[in-house]
Amino acid sequence: IHLTCLLEQYLEPLRHENFLSATEMMAIFGNIREMVTVQRRFLKNLETAVESESQLEAGMADFQ
């Protein structure tokens, strides 16, 4: 969430200004887009794992 905020609130507006050079932008923001993609994928996988764990625990309760 914080990386997305950084991307949307700072990187995108700065890209449309001629305030920083492409080299400076790369030095400051680096590979933030890739980091956001990985963060989103990780969150989705984590949510899926937690949901699966909850379903497994609910199923185990039926056997007790």
PQR file with spaces between the fields and no chain letter, atoms N, CA, C, O and H, PARSE charges and radii, in Angstrom:
ATOM       1  N    ILE     1       0.840   -1.187    0.000 -0.4000 1.5000
ATOM       2  CA   ILE     1       0.000    0.000    0.000 -0.0000 2.0000
ATOM       3  C    ILE     1       0.881    1.244    0.000  0.5500 1.7000
ATOM       4  O    ILE     1       0.618    2.190   -0.743 -0.5500 1.4000
ATOM       5  N    HIS     2       1.918    1.251    0.821 -0.4000 1.5000
ATOM       6  CA   HIS     2       2.784    2.423    0.895 -0.0000 2.0000
ATOM       7  C    HIS     2       3.564    2.623   -0.401  0.5500 1.7000
ATOM       8  O    HIS     2       3.772    3.755   -0.839 -0.5500 1.4000
ATOM       9  H    HIS     2       2.132    0.483    1.425  0.4000 1.0000
ATOM      10  N    LEU     3       3.991    1.523   -1.009 -0.4000 1.5000
ATOM      11  CA   LEU     3       4.710    1.642   -2.277 -0.0000 2.0000
ATOM      12  C    LEU     3       3.784    2.180   -3.364  0.5500 1.7000
ATOM      13  O    LEU     3       4.199    2.994   -4.188 -0.5500 1.4000
ATOM      14  H    LEU     3       3.821    0.604   -0.654  0.4000 1.0000
ATOM      15  N    THR     4       2.545    1.731   -3.368 -0.4000 1.5000
ATOM      16  CA   THR     4       1.578    2.233   -4.343 -0.0000 2.0000
ATOM      17  C    THR     4       1.351    3.719   -4.142  0.5500 1.7000
ATOM      18  O    THR     4       1.272    4.475   -5.110 -0.5500 1.4000
ATOM      19  H    THR     4       2.207    1.070   -2.699  0.4000 1.0000
ATOM      20  N    CYS     5       1.247    4.139   -2.897 -0.4000 1.5000
ATOM      21  CA   CYS     5       1.082    5.558   -2.578 -0.0000 2.0000
ATOM      22  C    CYS     5       2.280    6.356   -3.086  0.5500 1.7000
ATOM      23  O    CYS     5       2.115    7.417   -3.689 -0.5500 1.4000
ATOM      24  H    CYS     5       1.311    3.525   -2.110  0.4000 1.0000
ATOM      25  N    LEU     6       3.461    5.853   -2.845 -0.4000 1.5000
ATOM      26  CA   LEU     6       4.680    6.513   -3.317 -0.0000 2.0000
ATOM      27  C    LEU     6       4.667    6.634   -4.835  0.5500 1.7000
ATOM      28  O    LEU     6       5.020    7.673   -5.393 -0.5500 1.4000
ATOM      29  H    LEU     6       3.595    4.991   -2.355  0.4000 1.0000
ATOM      30  N    LEU     7       4.263    5.575   -5.478 -0.4000 1.5000
ATOM      31  CA   LEU     7       4.204    5.558   -6.939 -0.0000 2.0000
ATOM      32  C    LEU     7       3.192    6.574   -7.457  0.5500 1.7000
ATOM      33  O    LEU     7       3.497    7.363   -8.351 -0.5500 1.4000
ATOM      34  H    LEU     7       3.976    4.732   -5.024  0.4000 1.0000
ATOM      35  N    GLU     8       1.992    6.552   -6.895 -0.4000 1.5000
ATOM      36  CA   GLU     8       0.915    7.409   -7.384 -0.0000 2.0000
ATOM      37  C    GLU     8       1.064    8.874   -6.969  0.5500 1.7000
ATOM      38  O    GLU     8       0.761    9.778   -7.749 -0.5500 1.4000
ATOM      39  H    GLU     8       1.744    5.911   -6.168  0.4000 1.0000
ATOM      40  N    GLN     9       1.526    9.102   -5.759 -0.4000 1.5000
ATOM      41  CA   GLN     9       1.568   10.467   -5.235 -0.0000 2.0000
ATOM      42  C    GLN     9       2.849   11.227   -5.570  0.5500 1.7000
ATOM      43  O    GLN     9       2.851   12.457   -5.612 -0.5500 1.4000
ATOM      44  H    GLN     9       1.772    8.368   -5.126  0.4000 1.0000
ATOM      45  N    TYR    10       3.933   10.498   -5.807 -0.4000 1.5000
ATOM      46  CA   TYR    10       5.208   11.171   -6.039 -0.0000 2.0000
ATOM      47  C    TYR    10       5.818   10.886   -7.404  0.5500 1.7000
ATOM      48  O    TYR    10       6.172   11.810   -8.137 -0.5500 1.4000
ATOM      49  H    TYR    10       3.931    9.499   -5.772  0.4000 1.0000
ATOM      50  N    LEU    11       5.940    9.607   -7.744 -0.4000 1.5000
ATOM      51  CA   LEU    11       6.619    9.264   -8.992 -0.0000 2.0000
ATOM      52  C    LEU    11       5.864    9.775  -10.210  0.5500 1.7000
ATOM      53  O    LEU    11       6.442   10.451  -11.061 -0.5500 1.4000
ATOM      54  H    LEU    11       5.652    8.857   -7.149  0.4000 1.0000
ATOM      55  N    GLU    12       4.593    9.461  -10.297 -0.4000 1.5000
ATOM      56  CA   GLU    12       3.833    9.862  -11.477 -0.0000 2.0000
ATOM      57  C    GLU    12       3.787   11.381  -11.654  0.5500 1.7000
ATOM      58  O    GLU    12       4.046   11.858  -12.759 -0.5500 1.4000
ATOM      59  H    GLU    12       4.123    8.912   -9.605  0.4000 1.0000
ATOM      60  N    PRO    13       3.472   12.159  -10.624 -0.5600 1.5000
ATOM      61  CA   PRO    13       3.490   13.621  -10.810  0.2800 2.0000
ATOM      62  C    PRO    13       4.876   14.158  -11.185  0.5500 1.7000
ATOM      63  O    PRO    13       4.987   15.074  -12.000 -0.5500 1.4000
ATOM      64  N    LEU    14       5.930   13.592  -10.592 -0.4000 1.5000
ATOM      65  CA   LEU    14       7.283   14.063  -10.920 -0.0000 2.0000
ATOM      66  C    LEU    14       7.673   13.736  -12.355  0.5500 1.7000
ATOM      67  O    LEU    14       8.447   14.466  -12.974 -0.5500 1.4000
ATOM      68  H    LEU    14       5.840   12.848   -9.930  0.4000 1.0000
ATOM      69  N    ARG    15       7.142   12.651  -12.877 -0.4000 1.5000
ATOM      70  CA   ARG    15       7.440   12.289  -14.267 -0.0000 2.0000
ATOM      71  C    ARG    15       6.925   13.341  -15.238  0.5500 1.7000
ATOM      72  O    ARG    15       7.515   13.562  -16.296 -0.5500 1.4000
ATOM      73  H    ARG    15       6.513   12.058  -12.374  0.4000 1.0000
ATOM      74  N    HIS    16       5.825   13.984  -14.876 -0.4000 1.5000
ATOM      75  CA   HIS    16       5.215   14.979  -15.760 -0.0000 2.0000
ATOM      76  C    HIS    16       5.830   16.363  -15.602  0.5500 1.7000
ATOM      77  O    HIS    16       5.537   17.268  -16.383 -0.5500 1.4000
ATOM      78  H    HIS    16       5.346   13.804  -14.016  0.4000 1.0000
ATOM      79  N    GLU    17       6.659   16.527  -14.621 -0.4000 1.5000
ATOM      80  CA   GLU    17       7.391   17.778  -14.410 -0.0000 2.0000
ATOM      81  C    GLU    17       8.808   17.581  -14.935  0.5500 1.7000
ATOM      82  O    GLU    17       9.285   16.450  -15.026 -0.5500 1.4000
ATOM      83  H    GLU    17       6.897   15.792  -13.986  0.4000 1.0000
ATOM      84  N    ASN    18       9.449   18.619  -15.263 -0.4000 1.5000
ATOM      85  CA   ASN    18      10.851   18.528  -15.677 -0.0000 2.0000
ATOM      86  C    ASN    18      11.760   18.906  -14.511  0.5500 1.7000
ATOM      87  O    ASN    18      12.814   19.516  -14.688 -0.5500 1.4000
ATOM      88  H    ASN    18       9.061   19.538  -15.189  0.4000 1.0000
ATOM      89  N    PHE    19      11.325   18.532  -13.335 -0.4000 1.5000
ATOM      90  CA   PHE    19      12.039   18.869  -12.109 -0.0000 2.0000
ATOM      91  C    PHE    19      13.301   18.027  -11.937  0.5500 1.7000
ATOM      92  O    PHE    19      14.343   18.531  -11.519 -0.5500 1.4000
ATOM      93  H    PHE    19      10.469   18.037  -13.190  0.4000 1.0000
ATOM      94  N    LEU    20      13.194   16.730  -12.268 -0.4000 1.5000
ATOM      95  CA   LEU    20      14.316   15.806  -12.123 -0.0000 2.0000
ATOM      96  C    LEU    20      14.634   15.163  -13.467  0.5500 1.7000
ATOM      97  O    LEU    20      13.744   14.946  -14.290 -0.5500 1.4000
ATOM      98  H    LEU    20      12.347   16.320  -12.607  0.4000 1.0000
ATOM      99  N    SER    21      15.885   14.869  -13.674 -0.4000 1.5000
ATOM     100  CA   SER    21      16.288   14.172  -14.901 -0.0000 2.0000
ATOM     101  C    SER    21      15.903   12.694  -14.785  0.5500 1.7000
ATOM     102  O    SER    21      15.588   12.207  -13.700 -0.5500 1.4000
ATOM     103  H    SER    21      16.608   15.045  -13.006  0.4000 1.0000
ATOM     104  N    ALA    22      15.934   11.996  -15.916 -0.4000 1.5000
ATOM     105  CA   ALA    22      15.640   10.560  -15.916 -0.0000 2.0000
ATOM     106  C    ALA    22      16.618    9.807  -15.021  0.5500 1.7000
ATOM     107  O    ALA    22      16.235    8.852  -14.346 -0.5500 1.4000
ATOM     108  H    ALA    22      16.190   12.392  -16.797  0.4000 1.0000
ATOM     109  N    THR    23      17.861   10.227  -15.014 -0.4000 1.5000
ATOM     110  CA   THR    23      18.877    9.585  -14.172 -0.0000 2.0000
ATOM     111  C    THR    23      18.564    9.798  -12.695  0.5500 1.7000
ATOM     112  O    THR    23      18.679    8.871  -11.893 -0.5500 1.4000
ATOM     113  H    THR    23      18.172   11.003  -15.563  0.4000 1.0000
ATOM     114  N    GLU    24      18.171   11.006  -12.340 -0.4000 1.5000
ATOM     115  CA   GLU    24      17.816   11.295  -10.942 -0.0000 2.0000
ATOM     116  C    GLU    24      16.572   10.516  -10.524  0.5500 1.7000
ATOM     117  O    GLU    24      16.500    9.994   -9.411 -0.5500 1.4000
ATOM     118  H    GLU    24      18.076   11.759  -12.991  0.4000 1.0000
ATOM     119  N    MET    25      15.595   10.443  -11.426 -0.4000 1.5000
ATOM     120  CA   MET    25      14.374    9.688  -11.122 -0.0000 2.0000
ATOM     121  C    MET    25      14.709    8.215  -10.871  0.5500 1.7000
ATOM     122  O    MET    25      14.179    7.591   -9.952 -0.5500 1.4000
ATOM     123  H    MET    25      15.654   10.867  -12.330  0.4000 1.0000
ATOM     124  N    MET    26      15.596    7.676  -11.703 -0.4000 1.5000
ATOM     125  CA   MET    26      15.990    6.278  -11.542 -0.0000 2.0000
ATOM     126  C    MET    26      16.741    6.083  -10.224  0.5500 1.7000
ATOM     127  O    MET    26      16.555    5.073   -9.546 -0.5500 1.4000
ATOM     128  H    MET    26      16.027    8.183  -12.449  0.4000 1.0000
ATOM     129  N    ALA    27      17.576    7.035   -9.868 -0.4000 1.5000
ATOM     130  CA   ALA    27      18.334    6.930   -8.618 -0.0000 2.0000
ATOM     131  C    ALA    27      17.410    6.989   -7.402  0.5500 1.7000
ATOM     132  O    ALA    27      17.652    6.312   -6.403 -0.5500 1.4000
ATOM     133  H    ALA    27      17.727    7.855  -10.419  0.4000 1.0000
ATOM     134  N    ILE    28      16.370    7.784   -7.485 -0.4000 1.5000
ATOM     135  CA   ILE    28      15.451    7.936   -6.348 -0.0000 2.0000
ATOM     136  C    ILE    28      14.446    6.797   -6.282  0.5500 1.7000
ATOM     137  O    ILE    28      14.231    6.211   -5.221 -0.5500 1.4000
ATOM     138  H    ILE    28      16.173    8.334   -8.297  0.4000 1.0000
ATOM     139  N    PHE    29      13.829    6.485   -7.420 -0.4000 1.5000
ATOM     140  CA   PHE    29      12.725    5.526   -7.426 -0.0000 2.0000
ATOM     141  C    PHE    29      13.114    4.135   -7.904  0.5500 1.7000
ATOM     142  O    PHE    29      12.381    3.175   -7.668 -0.5500 1.4000
ATOM     143  H    PHE    29      14.004    6.961   -8.282  0.4000 1.0000
ATOM     144  N    GLY    30      14.242    4.014   -8.563 -0.4000 1.5000
ATOM     145  CA   GLY    30      14.742    2.707   -8.984 -0.0000 2.0000
ATOM     146  C    GLY    30      13.693    1.836   -9.642  0.5500 1.7000
ATOM     147  O    GLY    30      13.058    2.237  -10.618 -0.5500 1.4000
ATOM     148  H    GLY    30      14.838    4.794   -8.754  0.4000 1.0000
ATOM     149  N    ASN    31      13.518    0.654   -9.107 -0.4000 1.5000
ATOM     150  CA   ASN    31      12.585   -0.315   -9.681 -0.0000 2.0000
ATOM     151  C    ASN    31      11.287   -0.400   -8.876  0.5500 1.7000
ATOM     152  O    ASN    31      10.789   -1.494   -8.609 -0.5500 1.4000
ATOM     153  H    ASN    31      14.034    0.328   -8.314  0.4000 1.0000
ATOM     154  N    ILE    32      10.753    0.733   -8.498 -0.4000 1.5000
ATOM     155  CA   ILE    32       9.570    0.744   -7.639 -0.0000 2.0000
ATOM     156  C    ILE    32       8.366    0.074   -8.292  0.5500 1.7000
ATOM     157  O    ILE    32       7.560   -0.554   -7.605 -0.5500 1.4000
ATOM     158  H    ILE    32      11.158    1.621   -8.715  0.4000 1.0000
ATOM     159  N    ARG    33       8.238    0.199   -9.593 -0.4000 1.5000
ATOM     160  CA   ARG    33       7.103   -0.452  -10.264 -0.0000 2.0000
ATOM     161  C    ARG    33       7.171   -1.975  -10.093  0.5500 1.7000
ATOM     162  O    ARG    33       6.160   -2.626   -9.831 -0.5500 1.4000
ATOM     163  H    ARG    33       8.893    0.708  -10.151  0.4000 1.0000
ATOM     164  N    GLU    34       8.362   -2.521  -10.244 -0.4000 1.5000
ATOM     165  CA   GLU    34       8.529   -3.963  -10.051 -0.0000 2.0000
ATOM     166  C    GLU    34       8.269   -4.343   -8.602  0.5500 1.7000
ATOM     167  O    GLU    34       7.691   -5.394   -8.325 -0.5500 1.4000
ATOM     168  H    GLU    34       9.183   -1.992  -10.457  0.4000 1.0000
ATOM     169  N    MET    35       8.693   -3.491   -7.683 -0.4000 1.5000
ATOM     170  CA   MET    35       8.465   -3.756   -6.262 -0.0000 2.0000
ATOM     171  C    MET    35       6.970   -3.759   -5.949  0.5500 1.7000
ATOM     172  O    MET    35       6.506   -4.587   -5.165 -0.5500 1.4000
ATOM     173  H    MET    35       9.162   -2.637   -7.908  0.4000 1.0000
ATOM     174  N    VAL    36       6.217   -2.845   -6.551 -0.4000 1.5000
ATOM     175  CA   VAL    36       4.769   -2.802   -6.347 -0.0000 2.0000
ATOM     176  C    VAL    36       4.128   -4.070   -6.890  0.5500 1.7000
ATOM     177  O    VAL    36       3.237   -4.636   -6.256 -0.5500 1.4000
ATOM     178  H    VAL    36       6.595   -2.173   -7.188  0.4000 1.0000
ATOM     179  N    THR    37       4.575   -4.519   -8.056 -0.4000 1.5000
ATOM     180  CA   THR    37       4.045   -5.759   -8.639 -0.0000 2.0000
ATOM     181  C    THR    37       4.306   -6.940   -7.719  0.5500 1.7000
ATOM     182  O    THR    37       3.405   -7.744   -7.476 -0.5500 1.4000
ATOM     183  H    THR    37       5.299   -4.060   -8.570  0.4000 1.0000
ATOM     184  N    VAL    38       5.513   -7.057   -7.210 -0.4000 1.5000
ATOM     185  CA   VAL    38       5.861   -8.154   -6.295 -0.0000 2.0000
ATOM     186  C    VAL    38       5.048   -8.040   -5.007  0.5500 1.7000
ATOM     187  O    VAL    38       4.565   -9.049   -4.493 -0.5500 1.4000
ATOM     188  H    VAL    38       6.245   -6.405   -7.407  0.4000 1.0000
ATOM     189  N    GLN    39       4.894   -6.832   -4.482 -0.4000 1.5000
ATOM     190  CA   GLN    39       4.130   -6.626   -3.255 -0.0000 2.0000
ATOM     191  C    GLN    39       2.679   -7.072   -3.446  0.5500 1.7000
ATOM     192  O    GLN    39       2.117   -7.750   -2.586 -0.5500 1.4000
ATOM     193  H    GLN    39       5.286   -6.012   -4.899  0.4000 1.0000
ATOM     194  N    ARG    40       2.083   -6.695   -4.562 -0.4000 1.5000
ATOM     195  CA   ARG    40       0.685   -7.085   -4.826 -0.0000 2.0000
ATOM     196  C    ARG    40       0.553   -8.597   -4.970  0.5500 1.7000
ATOM     197  O    ARG    40      -0.390   -9.187   -4.442 -0.5500 1.4000
ATOM     198  H    ARG    40       2.539   -6.144   -5.261  0.4000 1.0000
ATOM     199  N    ARG    41       1.485   -9.228   -5.677 -0.4000 1.5000
ATOM     200  CA   ARG    41       1.460  -10.675   -5.864 -0.0000 2.0000
ATOM     201  C    ARG    41       1.632  -11.382   -4.515  0.5500 1.7000
ATOM     202  O    ARG    41       0.937  -12.355   -4.223 -0.5500 1.4000
ATOM     203  H    ARG    41       2.250   -8.748   -6.106  0.4000 1.0000
ATOM     204  N    PHE    42       2.557  -10.886   -3.702 -0.4000 1.5000
ATOM     205  CA   PHE    42       2.790  -11.473   -2.383 -0.0000 2.0000
ATOM     206  C    PHE    42       1.535  -11.371   -1.516  0.5500 1.7000
ATOM     207  O    PHE    42       1.155  -12.339   -0.857 -0.5500 1.4000
ATOM     208  H    PHE    42       3.122  -10.096   -3.938  0.4000 1.0000
ATOM     209  N    LEU    43       0.890  -10.202   -1.517 -0.4000 1.5000
ATOM     210  CA   LEU    43      -0.317  -10.011   -0.724 -0.0000 2.0000
ATOM     211  C    LEU    43      -1.417  -10.967   -1.174  0.5500 1.7000
ATOM     212  O    LEU    43      -2.094  -11.572   -0.344 -0.5500 1.4000
ATOM     213  H    LEU    43       1.199   -9.416   -2.054  0.4000 1.0000
ATOM     214  N    LYS    44      -1.593  -11.102   -2.470 -0.4000 1.5000
ATOM     215  CA   LYS    44      -2.620  -12.017   -2.989 -0.0000 2.0000
ATOM     216  C    LYS    44      -2.327  -13.449   -2.558  0.5500 1.7000
ATOM     217  O    LYS    44      -3.233  -14.160   -2.125 -0.5500 1.4000
ATOM     218  H    LYS    44      -1.043  -10.610   -3.144  0.4000 1.0000
ATOM     219  N    ASN    45      -1.074  -13.881   -2.672 -0.4000 1.5000
ATOM     220  CA   ASN    45      -0.700  -15.232   -2.248 -0.0000 2.0000
ATOM     221  C    ASN    45      -0.886  -15.424   -0.751  0.5500 1.7000
ATOM     222  O    ASN    45      -1.327  -16.485   -0.310 -0.5500 1.4000
ATOM     223  H    ASN    45      -0.337  -13.303   -3.024  0.4000 1.0000
ATOM     224  N    LEU    46      -0.555  -14.416    0.023 -0.4000 1.5000
ATOM     225  CA   LEU    46      -0.715  -14.491    1.474 -0.0000 2.0000
ATOM     226  C    LEU    46      -2.193  -14.596    1.845  0.5500 1.7000
ATOM     227  O    LEU    46      -2.567  -15.395    2.704 -0.5500 1.4000
ATOM     228  H    LEU    46      -0.196  -13.554   -0.335  0.4000 1.0000
ATOM     229  N    GLU    47      -3.021  -13.797    1.206 -0.4000 1.5000
ATOM     230  CA   GLU    47      -4.462  -13.862    1.481 -0.0000 2.0000
ATOM     231  C    GLU    47      -5.030  -15.231    1.115  0.5500 1.7000
ATOM     232  O    GLU    47      -5.861  -15.775    1.842 -0.5500 1.4000
ATOM     233  H    GLU    47      -2.717  -13.147    0.508  0.4000 1.0000
ATOM     234  N    THR    48      -4.584  -15.785   -0.002 -0.4000 1.5000
ATOM     235  CA   THR    48      -5.027  -17.119   -0.415 -0.0000 2.0000
ATOM     236  C    THR    48      -4.600  -18.168    0.603  0.5500 1.7000
ATOM     237  O    THR    48      -5.381  -19.056    0.947 -0.5500 1.4000
ATOM     238  H    THR    48      -3.909  -15.344   -0.593  0.4000 1.0000
ATOM     239  N    ALA    49      -3.369  -18.070    1.083 -0.4000 1.5000
ATOM     240  CA   ALA    49      -2.859  -19.030    2.068 -0.0000 2.0000
ATOM     241  C    ALA    49      -3.634  -18.933    3.376  0.5500 1.7000
ATOM     242  O    ALA    49      -3.957  -19.956    3.979 -0.5500 1.4000
ATOM     243  H    ALA    49      -2.735  -17.349    0.803  0.4000 1.0000
ATOM     244  N    VAL    50      -3.932  -17.728    3.816 -0.4000 1.5000
ATOM     245  CA   VAL    50      -4.680  -17.550    5.064 -0.0000 2.0000
ATOM     246  C    VAL    50      -6.095  -18.102    4.905  0.5500 1.7000
ATOM     247  O    VAL    50      -6.619  -18.749    5.812 -0.5500 1.4000
ATOM     248  H    VAL    50      -3.669  -16.897    3.326  0.4000 1.0000
ATOM     249  N    GLU    51      -6.704  -17.848    3.766 -0.4000 1.5000
ATOM     250  CA   GLU    51      -8.050  -18.362    3.515 -0.0000 2.0000
ATOM     251  C    GLU    51      -8.044  -19.889    3.481  0.5500 1.7000
ATOM     252  O    GLU    51      -8.937  -20.524    4.042 -0.5500 1.4000
ATOM     253  H    GLU    51      -6.278  -17.322    3.030  0.4000 1.0000
ATOM     254  N    SER    52      -7.055  -20.474    2.834 -0.4000 1.5000
ATOM     255  CA   SER    52      -6.941  -21.938    2.771 -0.0000 2.0000
ATOM     256  C    SER    52      -6.742  -22.525    4.158  0.5500 1.7000
ATOM     257  O    SER    52      -7.329  -23.555    4.489 -0.5500 1.4000
ATOM     258  H    SER    52      -6.330  -19.958    2.378  0.4000 1.0000
ATOM     259  N    GLU    53      -5.919  -21.877    4.967 -0.4000 1.5000
ATOM     260  CA   GLU    53      -5.659  -22.326    6.341 -0.0000 2.0000
ATOM     261  C    GLU    53      -6.948  -22.286    7.154  0.5500 1.7000
ATOM     262  O    GLU    53      -7.237  -23.211    7.912 -0.5500 1.4000
ATOM     263  H    GLU    53      -5.442  -21.041    4.699  0.4000 1.0000
ATOM     264  N    SER    54      -7.718  -21.217    6.996 -0.4000 1.5000
ATOM     265  CA   SER    54      -8.982  -21.089    7.725 -0.0000 2.0000
ATOM     266  C    SER    54      -9.953  -22.183    7.321  0.5500 1.7000
ATOM     267  O    SER    54     -10.643  -22.750    8.169 -0.5500 1.4000
ATOM     268  H    SER    54      -7.483  -20.465    6.380  0.4000 1.0000
ATOM     269  N    GLN    55     -10.009  -22.483    6.028 -0.4000 1.5000
ATOM     270  CA   GLN    55     -10.894  -23.548    5.541 -0.0000 2.0000
ATOM     271  C    GLN    55     -10.440  -24.902    6.063  0.5500 1.7000
ATOM     272  O    GLN    55     -11.269  -25.740    6.418 -0.5500 1.4000
ATOM     273  H    GLN    55      -9.449  -22.023    5.340  0.4000 1.0000
ATOM     274  N    LEU    56      -9.147  -25.120    6.113 -0.4000 1.5000
ATOM     275  CA   LEU    56      -8.604  -26.375    6.623 -0.0000 2.0000
ATOM     276  C    LEU    56      -8.948  -26.533    8.098  0.5500 1.7000
ATOM     277  O    LEU    56      -9.376  -27.606    8.524 -0.5500 1.4000
ATOM     278  H    LEU    56      -8.473  -24.439    5.824  0.4000 1.0000
ATOM     279  N    GLU    57      -8.765  -25.471    8.877 -0.4000 1.5000
ATOM     280  CA   GLU    57      -9.097  -25.531   10.295 -0.0000 2.0000
ATOM     281  C    GLU    57     -10.571  -25.786   10.515  0.5500 1.7000
ATOM     282  O    GLU    57     -10.939  -26.534   11.420 -0.5500 1.4000
ATOM     283  H    GLU    57      -8.417  -24.600    8.531  0.4000 1.0000
ATOM     284  N    ALA    58     -11.424  -25.180    9.707 -0.4000 1.5000
ATOM     285  CA   ALA    58     -12.871  -25.404    9.819 -0.0000 2.0000
ATOM     286  C    ALA    58     -13.200  -26.846    9.490  0.5500 1.7000
ATOM     287  O    ALA    58     -14.061  -27.438   10.141 -0.5500 1.4000
ATOM     288  H    ALA    58     -11.125  -24.572    8.972  0.4000 1.0000
ATOM     289  N    GLY    59     -12.549  -27.424    8.509 -0.4000 1.5000
ATOM     290  CA   GLY    59     -12.760  -28.819    8.150 -0.0000 2.0000
ATOM     291  C    GLY    59     -12.274  -29.756    9.225  0.5500 1.7000
ATOM     292  O    GLY    59     -12.911  -30.780    9.470 -0.5500 1.4000
ATOM     293  H    GLY    59     -11.849  -26.943    7.980  0.4000 1.0000
ATOM     294  N    MET    60     -11.182  -29.451    9.869 -0.4000 1.5000
ATOM     295  CA   MET    60     -10.634  -30.282   10.950 -0.0000 2.0000
ATOM     296  C    MET    60     -11.560  -30.264   12.156  0.5500 1.7000
ATOM     297  O    MET    60     -11.654  -31.256   12.880 -0.5500 1.4000
ATOM     298  H    MET    60     -10.664  -28.619    9.670  0.4000 1.0000
ATOM     299  N    ALA    61     -12.240  -29.153   12.379 -0.4000 1.5000
ATOM     300  CA   ALA    61     -13.153  -29.060   13.528 -0.0000 2.0000
ATOM     301  C    ALA    61     -14.309  -30.055   13.382  0.5500 1.7000
ATOM     302  O    ALA    61     -14.847  -30.529   14.383 -0.5500 1.4000
ATOM     303  H    ALA    61     -12.164  -28.347   11.791  0.4000 1.0000
ATOM     304  N    ASP    62     -14.687  -30.367   12.158 -0.4000 1.5000
ATOM     305  CA   ASP    62     -15.773  -31.332   11.927 -0.0000 2.0000
ATOM     306  C    ASP    62     -15.396  -32.739   12.395  0.5500 1.7000
ATOM     307  O    ASP    62     -16.275  -33.535   12.726 -0.5500 1.4000
ATOM     308  H    ASP    62     -14.250  -29.982   11.346  0.4000 1.0000
ATOM     309  N    PHE    63     -14.093  -33.055   12.424 -0.4000 1.5000
ATOM     310  CA   PHE    63     -13.640  -34.387   12.808 -0.0000 2.0000
ATOM     311  C    PHE    63     -13.423  -34.531   14.313  0.5500 1.7000
ATOM     312  O    PHE    63     -13.147  -35.632   14.791 -0.5500 1.4000
ATOM     313  H    PHE    63     -13.378  -32.409   12.155  0.4000 1.0000
ATOM     314  N    GLN    64     -13.540  -33.480   15.037 -0.4000 1.5000
ATOM     315  CA   GLN    64     -13.278  -33.556   16.489 -0.0000 2.0000
ATOM     316  C    GLN    64     -14.524  -33.817   17.260  0.5500 1.7000
ATOM     317  O    GLN    64     -14.483  -33.911   18.486 -0.5500 1.4000
ATOM     318  H    GLN    64     -13.765  -32.586   14.649  0.4000 1.0000
